[in-house]
Amino acid sequence: MGEKERFLPLATVRKTFGRGGELILKFRPDVPQNIIDQLSKEEPVFIQVDGIPVPFYFTSVTLRGNDQALVSFENYLTETLAAEWVGKTLLYKAGESATPSGGTLLVGYTFRAKAPEGQKRRGTVTDFFDYPGNPCLELEFEDGTRTLLPFHEDFIQKTDTKRKVVHLTLPEGL
């Protein structure tokens, strides 16, 4: 069985900027800064086109603050061509995985969590993001709110694979 490439959301294309095909990107708040700092002309980012991740190479990347960048893509050097990507999500290749492991196995599990204030929360593990150096579980609480929880042994108390339930301890602030 072949290895499967994994892609994680990086940023959203907000709008065009200028006439040379420049685009303003807004980075997702959960993307580690080291990933943003590593953006280059040599490594592609990807956009899902008809369900297939298509690589795009930058001709320029200018970071603007902590959460935005001014970029342009190869072969999209006019405002009209670049406008096609406004509203799309850029993805980055997070590595390859032959089989699901770690936090990926918990996606779909229900969770029961204790907060530091003593309150109890419930919900579902909806996704796993394997950010380098900071893997995270995405939790959806019963009230519909979502948050990321670092995938770390300090927060996972017990896993019941038979009932598909994970017991968590939430850090302060979640």
N, C-alpha and C positions, 0 to 999 in steps of 0.2 A: 504494500500500500504506500502511495507517495506521500510526501510531506505537504502540508497545506500552509499556504502563506496566510498570515494574519495581518489585518489592517485595523488601525485605531483612528478615531476621529481626531483631527488636529485643529482645524479652523473652519470658519464659514467665510465665503466670499461675500463681502458686504456690498461693494459698489465699484464701478469703474472710476478711474481718476486720471484725467488728462486724455490726450488723443493718441498716445503711443501704446495703448493696450495695458496700461497699468491698472492694477486692482488693489483694493484695500481688503486685507484679511483681518478677521477678528478671531484670535485664538481662544479655544475653549479654556475655561478656568482650571480644569483638572489636568491639563497637559503640563508635564514637568518642564521647568525652564531650560534644562539641559537639552531637551529635544528641540525647543524653539531656537536655541543658540546654535544648533548643528545644521540648520537649514543651509543648503548650498546649491550651487549650480550643477554639481556632479550627481547628487542623489535626487531621484524624482519624488514627487508627491503623487497621490492618486485621486481620481474622481470616478465615482461609479457612473458608468454610462451603460444603460440597458442591463444593469446587474453585473457588469464586468468592471473590475478596477483598471482604469486606463492610466498609464504613467504620463506625468507632465513634468517637464524640466524648466527650471527658472532661468531667465536671462538676467534678472536682477532681483535682489532681495534687500530691502532696507527696513530694519526693525524700527518701529515707532512706539516708544514706551514699552511697557511690559506685556501688552495684550494685542498689539496690532502690528501689521507690516504692510509695506507698499511693495508689490511684486509685479513681475510680468513673466509670462510664459513664452517659451519658444514657439514660433509659428502663430502666435496670437498677438501681433504687434500693432493692431488697430483697435480703436474703441469698439467698433461694431463686432469684431471677432471675439474680443475679450468679454463683452457683455453677455455672451452665451453662458458664462460660468457664474454669473451673479446669483446668489442664493444657494449655491452648491456647497457641499461639505468636502473639504480636503482631508485625505487620509494619509497616514504614513505607515510604512511597513514596520511591524513590530517584531518580526522574526518569523520563524517557521515552527510548526508543531506537528509531529506525526500523530499524536493522540492527545485527547484532552487531559489536562492534569491540573492539580492544585485548585485554584478558585474556579476554573471552568467547570469542574465537576459539581459545584454548588449552584450553578445557574438553574433556576426553576424550583429550588428548595424554598420552603417557607422558613421564616426566622422568628425567633422569640428573643427579644433583647431587653437588657436591663440598662437603664441610663444612670449616670452618677447620682442624680437627684432621687433615685429610688423608683421612678416610674417605669412601667413595663410597656414595650412597644412591640408590634407585630407587623409582618409584611412578607414580601417575597424578594429573593435575590434575583434581580432581572438581568444582570450582565456582569462580566468580568473584564477588566482592562489590565493588561499586563504591561504597564508602563515600566520601563527600565528603572530599577531601583525603587519603585513605588507601586507594586501591583495593588489594585483596588477592586472591591466588590461594589456593584451598584445596588443599592437597597431601595425598594419602593415600599413605603409605609402604607398602612390601611387607609390613611387619609389622602393618598395619592401623591404625596410629596416624595421626591427622590433625593438621594445623597450618595456620596462615595465614602466607603469605609476602607481604610488601608487593610490589605489582606495580610494579617499578622497574627501570630499565635497568642498575643496578649488580648486580642478581641474575640477570638473564637474559643468558646468554653467547651462545647461538646457538639458532635455531629452524629445524628441518627440517620444512617443511610437507608434503613428499612422504611422509616416513616417520611424520609426526605425533609428533615427538620434540622436546622442549625441553631444552636443557642449562642448568642453573642453578648458581649459587654460593650456598650457604646462609650466612646470617650466623651469627655466634657465638651459641650458645644454642639453636639449632634442631637 
